[in-house]
């Protein structure tokens, strides 16, 4: 058995775990994301003496995941206080002399779902998380998508719902997808968090509208073989059929594939790895570092 370390570095909390090359989580712990000094001290203490052979880090962003870049391993322009331009991989390298792979939490989750989860055996997939923020990662041709940096699919512009006057909360773009459809947008628009709203509330029609517009863009640009939707907002299971139906309406039959018609319930799905999607994604990143 290969002992792998995994870090799901979230803006709200860090989840650390020990697992295997088969995606099995043997041990996990979580704690709030505070300052880098406090948080990383807890991370390092957790992994010390565990005998990890590789480490995968899936992080909130924006980050620099491009190996060879001067700021590879950094969390870069995040609005999260204290974490801007923080060298998280550099800090870990001071304590653990093992191979490491660093990417976004959602790219990692996409890789995890492709390796062990809902997209296992497929050549491509997209993972989107809808929670405190919105992010999406993609696997294409069996590899995570990179370019100048990493995808930022949570900040695309979507067509406004005709009955929505909320201005959006994104500090960079105002009414981008994240600004209109992440958990804080629901809370600020309706004065209640998502989990307190009844399933027949108008909020869900508006939420499905924004998420389906985003998925339409992703389908048309990336043509993923599976779309996996996770995060706290997507735990409201009644949202899935609304998003699927709206996506079909928006595509209007233009893309001819059974997955987008009779097979839509198997195309837009919750994580096959459940609440371990993010942590298993980081295990998949750790496993990847051993093959380089």
GUZA-344569 format. One record per residue: x negated, y negated, z of N, C-alpha, C, O in turn; residue in three letters. Coordinates in pm, whole numbers, padded with zeros to 5 digits, always signed. Atoms other than C-alpha are relative to their C-alpha. Example, Ala and Ser with C-alpha at 12.3 -4.5 7.8 and 13.67 -1.06 7.14 Angstrom:
<seros>
-00089+00119+00000-01230+00450+00780-00090-00120+00000-00194-00118+00066ALA +00082+00119-00006-01367+00106+00714+00077-00109+00073+00026-00220+00090SER 
</seros>
This chain:
<seros>
-00084+00119+00000+00000+00000+00000-00088-00125+00000-00184-00136+00076UNK +00069+00129+00004-00122-00347-00091+00075-00099+00088+00196-00116+00075UNK -00062+00096-00093-00058-00607+00180-00006-00139-00061-00113-00195-00082UNK -00010+00130+00064+00064-00932+00029+00058-00103+00096+00147-00072+00176UNK -00057+00111-00075+00129-01267+00192+00084-00087-00090+00051-00106-00207UNK -00091+00082+00079+00412-01490+00078+00041-00123+00080+00072-00114+00199UNK -00044+00124-00062+00496-01851+00154+00105-00064-00090+00077-00098-00205UNK -00105+00077+00066+00826-02008+00051+00001-00136+00068+00059-00153+00176UNK +00019+00131-00060+00744-02372+00115+00115-00091-00041+00116-00145-00152UNK -00116+00081+00030+01071-02561+00132-00007-00136+00066-00079-00155+00163UNK -00002+00133-00056+01140-02923+00201+00065-00006+00137+00039-00098+00215UNK -00068-00007-00129+01360-02825+00496-00066+00098+00095-00081+00071+00214UNK +00066-00100-00083+01187-02511+00619-00102+00078-00082-00091+00088-00204UNK +00097-00093+00057+00890-02285+00549+00042+00141+00041+00078+00164+00156UNK -00020-00141-00029+00946-01910+00525-00128+00073-00037-00174+00064-00151UNK +00122-00077+00024+00638-01689+00557+00031+00148+00017+00113+00186+00102UNK -00026-00143-00011+00630-01315+00505-00118+00085-00038-00211+00040-00105UNK +00093-00106+00040+00425-01001+00470+00081+00102-00078+00190+00142-00035UNK -00073-00097+00082+00526-00760+00196-00094+00086-00081-00215+00084-00061UNK +00077-00094+00082+00414-00505-00058+00014-00034-00147+00091-00121-00186UNK -00004+00020+00145+00355-00487-00431+00131+00048-00061+00155+00026-00180UNK -00132-00046+00047+00702-00329-00460+00112-00096+00039+00230-00066+00020UNK -00100+00098-00037+00878-00637-00330+00065+00023+00134+00165-00041+00166UNK -00055-00027-00133+00944-00496+00016-00051-00104+00098-00171-00129+00108UNK +00036+00096-00104+00949-00757+00291-00012+00074+00132+00086+00130+00181UNK +00025-00074-00123+00793-00608+00604+00015-00087+00125+00050-00039+00233UNK -00005+00092-00114+00787-00916+00826+00024-00139-00055-00031-00175-00159UNK -00023+00138+00045+00915-01272+00796+00024-00091+00120+00068-00046+00226UNK -00021+00100-00105+00930-01589+01002+00032-00131-00070-00012-00153-00183UNK -00027+00131+00058+01065-01938+00938-00009-00107+00108+00013-00080+00226UNK +00007+00113-00092+01018-02278+01095+00023-00128-00080+00002-00130-00201UNK -00030+00125+00071+01115-02638+01011-00123-00060-00065-00235-00047-00015UNK +00107+00075+00067+00907-02839+00766-00011-00136+00068+00078-00219+00057UNK +00023+00129-00067+00762-03125+00970-00117-00069-00071-00108-00094-00192UNK +00117+00058+00065+00421-03282+00903-00088+00113-00054-00077+00227-00007UNK +00091-00104+00049+00157-03093+00703-00086+00060+00112-00110+00180+00113UNK +00087-00050-00107-00063-03066+01013+00072+00102+00088+00019+00209+00115UNK -00077-00090-00087+00206-02909+01231+00044+00126-00075+00030+00237-00026UNK -00056-00113+00075+00359-02691+00961-00108+00098-00042-00092+00218-00026UNK +00105-00089+00047+00036-02555+00817-00070+00071+00114-00120+00182+00096UNK +00055-00069-00116-00094-02475+01165+00082+00125+00031+00027+00229+00067UNK -00086-00115-00024+00206-02244+01207-00016+00105-00109-00016+00225-00081UNK +00022-00092+00112+00153-02092+00862-00128+00080+00021-00128+00202+00011UNK +00131-00065-00016-00213-02016+00930+00002+00097+00118-00054+00206+00111UNK -00009-00088-00117-00138-01871+01273+00076+00128-00033+00043+00235+00017UNK -00079-00119+00036+00120-01635+01121-00084+00101-00078-00074+00221-00053UNK +00072-00093+00088-00117-01488+00861-00132+00050+00060-00185+00151+00014UNK +00127-00043-00056-00429-01462+01076+00009+00141+00056+00101+00173+00132UNK +00006-00136-00051-00522-01101+01145+00095+00097-00067+00102+00213-00027UNK -00097-00089+00066-00258-00959+00910-00062+00082-00112+00002+00174-00164UNK +00068-00078+00103-00510-00831+00656+00057-00017-00139+00056+00077-00218UNK -00058+00020+00133-00345-00986+00354-00109+00007-00107-00222-00038-00087UNK +00094-00017+00110-00511-00904+00021+00021-00102-00111-00064-00116-00199UNK -00030+00107+00096-00349-01183-00182+00111-00083+00061+00183-00039+00151UNK -00099+00091-00055-00125-01480-00117+00070-00075-00112+00006-00127-00203UNK -00079+00076+00097+00155-01634-00320+00072-00113+00070+00129-00095+00177UNK -00065+00117-00057+00290-01982-00255+00098-00056-00102+00059-00101-00209UNK -00103+00064+00080+00619-02099-00403+00045-00124+00075+00098-00113+00185UNK -00016+00124-00075+00659-02464-00311+00105-00093-00060+00133-00092-00180UNK -00078+00114+00047+00901-02752-00328-00093-00093-00076-00215-00086-00060UNK +00085+00080+00086+00778-03011-00571+00040-00146-00004+00117-00195+00080UNK +00089-00047+00105+00674-03178-00778-00137+00045+00053-00184+00000+00157UNK +00130-00055-00037+00347-02986-00764-00088+00001-00125-00043-00032-00235UNK +00090-00023+00113+00043-02923-00983-00037+00149-00001-00120+00193+00078UNK +00029-00144+00006+00041-02552-01081-00098+00038-00111-00116+00156-00140UNK +00085-00026+00116-00207-02587-01369-00144+00026+00046-00214-00066+00088UNK +00135-00035-00044-00527-02402-01287-00104-00074-00085-00090-00085-00207UNK +00102+00079+00067-00836-02605-01374+00025-00149+00010-00065-00229-00016UNK -00030+00142-00021-00660-02934-01306-00066-00047+00130-00077+00032+00224UNK +00063+00052-00124-00832-03159-01045+00093+00007+00120+00047+00014+00234UNK -00094-00002-00112-00513-03153-00837+00078+00132+00005+00188+00138+00061UNK -00065-00130-00012-00426-02783-00879+00015+00036+00148-00078+00021+00226UNK -00025-00038-00139-00268-02662-00556+00057-00111+00085+00078-00093+00204UNK -00054+00115-00073-00133-03004-00460+00152-00008-00012+00207+00021-00119UNK -00134+00057+00009+00219-03108-00375-00022-00146-00035-00097-00215+00035UNK +00041+00129+00055+00218-03433-00572+00097-00114+00036+00084-00172+00144UNK -00081+00122-00017+00490-03701-00606+00131+00025+00074+00231-00041+00047UNK -00121-00029-00074+00743-03555-00365+00043-00120+00085-00041-00191+00139UNK -00048+00103-00093+00966-03802-00175-00002+00047+00146+00028-00031+00236UNK +00005-00053-00135+00925-03574+00129-00109-00073+00080-00226-00068+00042UNK +00100+00075-00076+00751-03791+00394-00119+00086+00042-00102+00200+00085UNK +00129-00056-00044+00385-03704+00467-00058+00103-00097-00177+00136-00087UNK +00048-00111+00082+00360-03437+00193-00050-00043-00138-00103+00040-00211UNK +00048+00046+00130+00277-03652-00110-00150+00015-00013-00226-00024+00076UNK +00142-00020+00029-00060-03559-00266-00070+00087+00105-00185+00063+00141UNK +00057-00090-00101-00115-03281-00012-00054+00126-00067+00016+00188-00147UNK +00068-00115+00059-00360-03003-00107+00030+00126+00083-00048+00164+00170UNK -00043-00115-00080-00175-02700+00028-00089+00122-00026-00121+00195+00067UNK +00086-00115+00030-00390-02440-00153-00139-00023+00058-00201+00070+00109UNK +00131+00030-00060-00709-02614-00043-00001+00030+00149-00098+00085+00200UNK -00009-00027-00144-00593-02592+00318+00000+00150+00026-00068+00196+00118UNK -00005-00145-00020-00513-02221+00285-00134+00066-00031-00174+00162+00035UNK +00130-00056+00037-00848-02151+00116-00104-00019+00111-00202+00055+00118UNK +00092+00020-00113-01023-02288+00425+00007+00117+00099-00087+00139+00175UNK -00022-00104-00100-00884-01993+00622+00009+00141-00057-00017+00237+00014UNK -00021-00133+00057-00817-01705+00381-00073+00012-00134-00042-00059-00229UNK +00080-00021+00121-01065-01582+00121+00062+00114-00082+00006+00223-00093UNK -00072-00098+00080-00814-01398-00097+00051-00069-00126+00062-00192-00129UNK -00059+00062+00120-00671-01452-00448+00134-00065+00035+00211-00012+00116UNK -00125+00072-00026-00385-01704-00448+00061-00047-00132-00011-00081-00226UNK -00073+00059+00112-00120-01811-00698+00098-00101+00056+00168-00075+00153UNK -00080+00113-00047+00062-02140-00659+00095-00044-00110+00052-00068-00223UNK -00096+00046+00100+00381-02240-00836+00120-00060+00072+00124-00065+00195UNK -00122+00050-00063+00721-02394-00777+00077+00115+00063+00064+00230+00022UNK -00082-00103-00064+00959-02209-00550+00096+00064-00101+00122+00184-00093UNK -00096-00055+00095+01202-02169-00840-00067+00079-00112-00010+00177-00160UNK +00074-00085+00095+00942-02044-01089-00031+00134+00066-00018+00239+00004UNK +00027-00124-00073+00843-01791-00823+00124+00085+00012+00119+00206-00009UNK -00125-00075-00014+01205-01693-00764+00041+00063-00133+00091+00175-00136UNK -00030-00057+00132+01255-01647-01139-00087+00123-00026-00038+00224-00077UNK +00090-00115+00018+00950-01418-01148+00041+00115+00090+00038+00231+00047UNK -00046-00106-00090+01077-01227-00844+00125+00069-00051+00135+00192-00045UNK -00123-00060+00054+01420-01175-01000-00029+00082-00125+00036+00183-00150UNK +00039-00076+00119+01254-01060-01323-00075+00127+00036-00070+00226-00037UNK +00081-00116-00040+01028-00820-01134+00081+00104+00075+00070+00224+00049UNK -00072-00095-00087+01264-00667-00877+00150-00025+00011+00220+00055+00072UNK -00136+00042-00030+01601-00842-00892+00098+00011-00115+00096+00108-00191UNK -00111-00003+00094+01896-00930-01114-00045+00002-00146+00031+00045-00233UNK +00050+00005+00137+01679-00980-01425-00106+00106-00027-00180+00097-00125UNK +00102-00104+00015+01462-00670-01381+00013+00068-00136+00122+00107-00177UNK +00001-00067+00129+01361-00522-01714+00026-00091-00118+00015-00049-00234UNK -00026+00095+00108+01447-00834-01913-00126-00080-00033-00217-00092+00050UNK +00115+00077+00047+01202-01044-02112+00005-00144+00046-00098-00212+00051UNK -00013+00141-00039+01341-01377-01995+00115-00017+00099+00211+00060+00098UNK -00109+00036-00091+01553-01531-01722-00022-00140+00050-00130-00198+00037UNK +00008+00131-00063+01629-01857-01552+00056+00011+00140+00160+00074+00162UNK -00048+00005-00138+01665-01912-01178+00023-00145+00037-00067-00228+00022UNK -00030+00135-00045+01839-02223-01048+00047+00005+00144+00131+00088+00180UNK -00045+00011-00139+01878-02316-00684+00077-00130+00016+00032-00236-00030UNK -00084+00117-00026+02154-02554-00577+00018-00010+00151+00097+00063+00210UNK -00004+00014-00145+02102-02668-00222-00028-00143+00038+00038-00235-00010UNK +00040+00135-00038+01935-02967-00058-00043-00079-00123-00021-00200-00130UNK +00032+00056+00131+01801-03035-00407+00043+00100-00106+00104+00201-00074UNK -00025-00095+00109+01837-02868-00745-00130+00017-00077-00193-00081-00119UNK +00118-00031+00079+01550-02695-00919+00026+00125-00080+00110+00206-00043UNK -00013-00122+00081+01517-02433-01188-00136+00039-00054-00219-00045-00089UNK +00122-00056+00056+01238-02208-01303+00036+00103-00105+00146+00158-00104UNK -00029-00092+00110+01211-01988-01608-00116+00094-00024-00233+00059-00009UNK +00094-00099+00050+01037-01673-01719+00034+00024-00146+00148+00056-00179UNK -00018-00022+00144+00992-01644-02096-00115+00087-00048-00232+00057-00023UNK +00104-00091+00045+00806-01358-02257-00074+00064+00116-00191+00100+00103UNK +00060-00060-00118+00741-01221-01910-00089-00092+00080-00147-00050+00180UNK +00087+00094-00070+00554-01535-01802+00078-00124+00043+00174-00164-00024UNK -00063+00123-00046+00653-01840-01601-00031-00115-00095-00141-00123-00151UNK +00016+00110+00094+00704-02153-01809-00081-00114+00064-00048-00164+00171UNK +00081+00116-00034+00435-02422-01782-00024-00079-00127-00012-00025-00237UNK +00039+00083+00113+00337-02709-02007-00096-00104+00050-00206-00072+00095UNK +00079+00104-00065+00202-03044-01898-00010+00029+00149-00114+00007+00212UNK -00007-00041-00140+00308-02924-01555+00101+00114+00008+00086+00217-00058UNK -00105-00102-00012+00617-02726-01455+00133-00063-00036+00146-00185-00034UNK -00132+00056+00031+00982-02764-01557+00060-00072+00121+00038-00032+00235UNK -00076+00072-00102+01194-03013-01362+00147-00006-00044+00202-00114-00067UNK -00134-00010+00057+01534-02893-01474+00111-00053+00091+00225-00067+00048UNK -00098+00059-00088+01710-03034-01171+00021-00149-00023+00113-00209+00033UNK -00008+00145+00019+01654-03387-01297+00044-00038-00141+00019-00150-00186UNK -00055+00033+00131+01817-03364-01639+00123-00089+00017+00183-00093+00124UNK -00119+00084+00000+02095-03607-01728+00117+00081-00053+00106+00144-00159UNK -00119-00074+00040+02441-03453-01751+00116-00098-00021+00117-00208+00034UNK -00116+00084+00027+02770-03592-01880+00085-00013+00126+00116+00087+00191UNK -00077+00025-00122+02968-03750-01598+00141+00058-00008+00204+00058-00113UNK -00139-00040-00012+03294-03604-01480+00085-00128-00006+00052-00226+00059UNK -00077+00124+00019+03564-03856-01582+00062-00055+00128+00097-00173+00133UNK -00062+00046-00125+03702-03875-01226-00102-00024+00111-00064-00043+00227UNK +00103+00013-00103+03369-03910-01047-00065-00137-00006-00127-00173-00105UNK +00060+00134-00007+03259-04257-00938-00125-00003+00089-00186-00109+00106UNK +00116-00003-00090+02979-04141-00702-00126-00039-00077-00149+00010-00188UNK +00114+00056+00071+02656-04323-00791-00119+00094-00010-00208+00072-00092UNK +00115-00090+00002+02418-04034-00720-00104-00042+00104-00115-00160+00137UNK +00093+00031-00109+02146-04010-00455-00146+00021-00034-00232-00006+00050UNK +00141-00024+00032+01827-03919-00643-00079-00131+00008-00041-00228-00057UNK +00076+00125-00014+01563-04180-00543-00074-00039-00128-00116-00154-00141UNK +00069+00029+00124+01405-04155-00889+00096-00031-00115+00072-00124-00193UNK -00086+00009+00120+01696-04117-01133+00146-00029+00032+00228-00037-00060UNK -00139+00030-00035+02016-04191-00940+00093+00115-00031+00106+00208+00048UNK -00104-00099+00031+02280-03985-01117-00046+00109-00096+00026+00145-00190UNK +00041-00121+00071+02073-03701-01261+00076+00119+00058+00158+00102+00149UNK -00069-00118-00050+02192-03344-01203-00014+00014+00150+00087+00033+00219UNK +00021-00012-00144+02036-03327-00856+00075-00111+00074+00138-00087+00177UNK -00066+00114-00065+02169-03672-00770+00150+00012+00008+00212-00048+00095UNK -00146-00013+00004+02524-03569-00857+00052+00132+00056+00167+00138+00099UNK -00054-00133-00029+02547-03199-00770-00070+00076+00111-00023+00184+00147UNK +00064-00069-00113+02303-03105-00491+00085-00016+00126+00179-00097+00129UNK -00076+00002-00124+02431-03047-00139+00024-00139+00057+00137-00170+00094UNK -00023+00134-00054+02375-03406-00019+00100-00082-00081+00171-00165-00024UNK -00096+00072+00083+02578-03539-00315+00143+00041+00039+00232-00044+00047UNK -00132-00048-00041+02874-03321-00213+00038-00062+00133+00150-00111+00150UNK -00025+00055-00133+02843-03437+00147+00032-00150-00007+00126-00196+00057UNK -00020+00145+00007+02816-03806+00057+00125-00037-00077+00191-00136-00045UNK -00119+00030+00080+03094-03794-00202+00129+00025+00078+00224-00052+00068UNK -00123-00043-00066+03348-03618+00021-00002-00016+00151+00101+00003+00216UNK +00008+00017-00144+03224-03687+00373-00003+00130+00077+00016+00131+00199UNK +00009-00133-00062+03188-03314+00442-00102+00083-00074-00116+00069-00195UNK +00090-00091+00070+02923-03052+00367+00079+00103-00080+00196+00129-00054UNK -00065-00093+00092+03000-02797+00097+00072+00114+00072+00184+00150+00035UNK -00057-00118-00065+03065-02509+00337+00128-00031+00079+00199+00062+00119UNK -00122+00035-00072+03345-02703+00511+00117-00030-00094+00230-00046-00048UNK -00106+00035+00095+03542-02777+00193+00078+00124-00042+00016+00226-00072UNK -00078-00116+00042+03832-02541+00107-00022+00031-00148-00062-00056-00225UNK +00029-00045+00137+03807-02342-00216+00086-00070-00105+00050-00070-00223UNK -00085+00069+00097+04090-02540-00378-00024-00151-00002+00055-00225-00060UNK +00031+00142-00005+03929-02879-00311-00048-00049-00137-00113+00024-00211UNK +00041+00061+00127+03872-03114-00607-00152+00003-00018-00202+00002-00130UNK +00146-00001+00006+03502-03105-00519-00054+00109-00091-00153+00089-00161UNK +00055-00115+00072+03458-02767-00681+00017-00013-00151-00068+00034-00227UNK -00015+00025+00143+03599-02867-01018-00112-00092-00049-00170-00071-00155UNK +00106+00095+00037+03353-03157-01025-00136+00068+00004-00218+00047-00085UNK +00128-00070-00012+03065-02939-00907-00020+00097-00117-00127+00102-00176UNK +00009-00095+00113+03140-02672-01170-00025-00073-00131-00098-00024-00217UNK +00021+00082+00120+03154-02944-01435-00149-00031-00018-00205-00011-00126UNK +00141+00039+00011+02800-03063-01358-00090+00121-00020-00182+00118-00102UNK +00087-00118+00012+02648-02719-01315+00016+00067-00137-00082+00114-00194UNK -00022-00061+00131+02807-02586-01635-00065-00083-00111-00120-00026-00206UNK +00070+00082+00098+02676-02884-01833-00150+00029+00002-00214+00035-00103UNK +00142-00033-00009+02329-02806-01702-00029+00136-00063-00124+00150-00141UNK +00023-00134+00056+02360-02437-01789+00012+00000-00151-00060+00072-00220UNK -00011+00010+00145+02476-02528-02138-00132-00046-00061-00178+00011-00160UNK +00129+00047+00050+02156-02725-02189-00107+00108+00007-00184+00126-00087UNK +00101-00105-00017+01944-02440-02054+00020+00112-00103-00076+00164-00160UNK -00029-00105+00098+02120-02185-02277-00045-00043-00140-00106+00034-00213UNK +00032+00048+00134+02073-02400-02586-00151-00019-00019-00201-00001-00130UNK +00143+00027+00013+01707-02482-02515-00086+00124+00021-00179+00150-00055UNK +00085-00113-00038+01568-02166-02351+00056+00136-00041-00019+00232-00057UNK -00067-00125+00035+01823-01898-02444-00040+00116+00092-00078+00223+00044UNK +00042-00106-00092+01751-01695-02127+00094+00120-00007+00213+00106-00037UNK -00080-00123+00004+01871-01335-02111+00085+00018+00126+00176+00101+00128UNK -00078-00005-00124+02004-01389-01757-00018-00133+00071-00127-00191+00069UNK +00008+00120-00083+02087-01691-01541+00037+00039+00142+00146+00092+00167UNK -00020-00034-00140+02053-01643-01166+00016-00131+00077-00067-00221+00066UNK -00029+00123-00073+02205-01906-00937-00001+00027+00150+00078+00107+00200UNK +00011-00017-00145+02103-01929-00571+00007-00133+00071+00042-00235+00011UNK -00006+00121-00081+02082-02184-00291+00127-00008+00081+00224+00064+00054UNK -00111+00007-00094+02320-02288-00017+00134-00031-00062+00235+00027-00022UNK -00128+00035+00062+02586-02444-00240+00060+00121-00072+00182+00139-00072UNK -00051-00115+00077+02612-02126-00450+00046+00114+00090+00093+00216+00040UNK -00059-00100-00090+02705-01927-00139+00152-00012+00004+00220+00077+00057UNK -00145+00011+00015+03057-02058-00206+00036+00081-00125+00031+00030-00237UNK -00011-00095+00112+03139-01756-00422+00107-00037-00101+00099+00004-00217UNK -00104+00041+00093+03452-01912-00574-00054-00093-00109+00014-00118-00209UNK +00058+00091+00098+03218-02148-00762-00047+00074-00125-00046+00017-00234UNK +00053-00074+00114+03077-01875-00988+00100+00012-00115+00065-00023-00228UNK -00092-00008+00114+03393-01806-01195+00033-00135-00061+00059-00143-00181UNK -00027+00133+00052+03452-02179-01229-00113-00045-00092-00089-00103-00198UNK +00115+00037+00082+03101-02236-01363-00002+00082-00129-00025+00028-00237UNK -00001-00085+00120+03124-01939-01600+00105-00046-00101+00077-00058-00220UNK -00109+00041+00088+03458-02052-01739-00031-00134-00069-00008-00150-00188UNK +00032+00131+00057+03342-02412-01787-00115+00011-00100-00114-00058-00202UNK +00110-00021+00094+03020-02293-01954+00053+00052-00133+00011+00004-00239UNK -00059-00053+00124+03222-02091-02207+00075-00110-00076+00066-00119-00198UNK -00075+00110+00062+03444-02393-02270-00096-00097-00071-00069-00139-00183UNK +00095+00096+00057+03144-02620-02332-00073+00057-00122-00095-00015-00220UNK +00070-00062+00113+02963-02375-02561+00091+00016-00121+00045+00016-00235UNK -00103-00003+00106+03287-02341-02762-00028+00105-00108+00005+00085-00225UNK +00024-00108+00094+03175-02016-02922-00119-00022-00093-00142+00058-00184UNK +00109+00033+00092+02873-02179-03086-00111+00104+00004-00165+00142-00100UNK +00104-00103-00012+02622-01926-02949+00070+00136+00003+00142+00167+00098UNK -00068-00128+00012+02739-01584-03060-00081+00112+00067-00176+00165+00009UNK +00062-00113-00068+02635-01326-02803+00099+00051+00104+00165-00029+00171UNK -00098-00058-00092+02842-01085-02594-00021-00047+00144+00074-00053+00222UNK +00027+00045-00137+02668-01209-02276+00073-00129+00033+00101-00157+00150UNK -00067+00128-00022+02838-01545-02322+00151+00008-00020+00221-00093-00012UNK -00144-00019+00022+03182-01398-02390+00050+00103+00101+00068+00069+00218UNK -00052-00102-00091+03308-01070-02240-00098+00034+00111-00058+00081+00217UNK +00101-00036-00099+02979-01024-02053-00044-00113+00090-00147-00103+00156UNK +00042+00118-00075+02969-01365-01883-00016+00028+00150-00098-00036+00215UNK +00009-00029-00143+03022-01215-01535-00132+00068+00036-00175+00063+00151UNK +00131-00061-00023+02697-01022-01575-00114-00089-00048-00231-00052-00037UNK +00102+00091+00055+02516-01317-01732-00036-00111+00099-00154-00139+00120UNK +00022+00103-00103+02557-01592-01470+00030+00066+00134+00146+00092+00166UNK -00015-00088-00117+02498-01411-01141-00073-00057+00121-00163-00140+00107UNK +00078+00034-00120+02386-01457-00779-00130+00080+00003-00145+00176-00073UNK +00129-00071-00005+02033-01344-00686+00016+00148+00035+00088+00184+00128UNK +00001-00141-00034+01980-00971-00693-00077+00026+00128-00055+00127+00195UNK +00082-00013-00120+01730-01023-00411+00063-00070+00120+00003-00074+00228UNK -00073+00062-00111+01986-01211-00198-00078-00113+00064-00140-00194-00005UNK +00067+00108-00073+01845-01436+00071-00152+00012-00005-00223-00079+00038UNK +00145-00018+00013+01497-01294+00001-00052-00043-00137-00169-00020-00169UNK +00042+00036+00136+01489-01436-00354-00124-00088+00002-00218-00063-00074UNK +00115+00089-00004+01248-01714-00263-00124+00066+00055-00234+00049+00000UNK +00115-00066-00061+01025-01505-00039-00054+00108-00092-00176+00122-00107UNK +00045-00102+00094+01014-01217-00288-00064-00064-00123-00154-00007-00184UNK +00065+00072+00107+00932-01472-00554-00145-00030+00033-00233-00019-00052UNK +00138+00026-00042+00624-01566-00354-00080+00128+00008-00201+00127-00018UNK +00068-00131+00007+00539-01195-00319-00039+00031-00145-00147+00083-00171UNK +00031-00024+00142+00559-01173-00699-00117-00086-00044-00199-00043-00125UNK +00115+00086+00030+00318-01468-00721-00128+00061+00057-00233+00059-00009UNK +00116-00064-00061+00081-01289-00482-00043+00121-00083-00162+00140-00108UNK +00031-00117+00084+00102-00972-00691-00066-00043-00131-00160+00022-00178UNK +00056+00051+00125+00029-01176-01004-00146-00039+00019-00227-00019-00072UNK +00137+00045-00022-00289-01315-00848-00099+00117+00001-00217+00099-00028UNK +00088-00118+00000-00428-00961-00815-00029+00052-00140-00126+00125-00161UNK +00017-00051+00137-00390-00896-01187-00080-00095-00088-00102-00066-00205UNK +00073+00098+00079-00588-01202-01300-00148+00027+00000-00225-00046-00063UNK 
</seros>
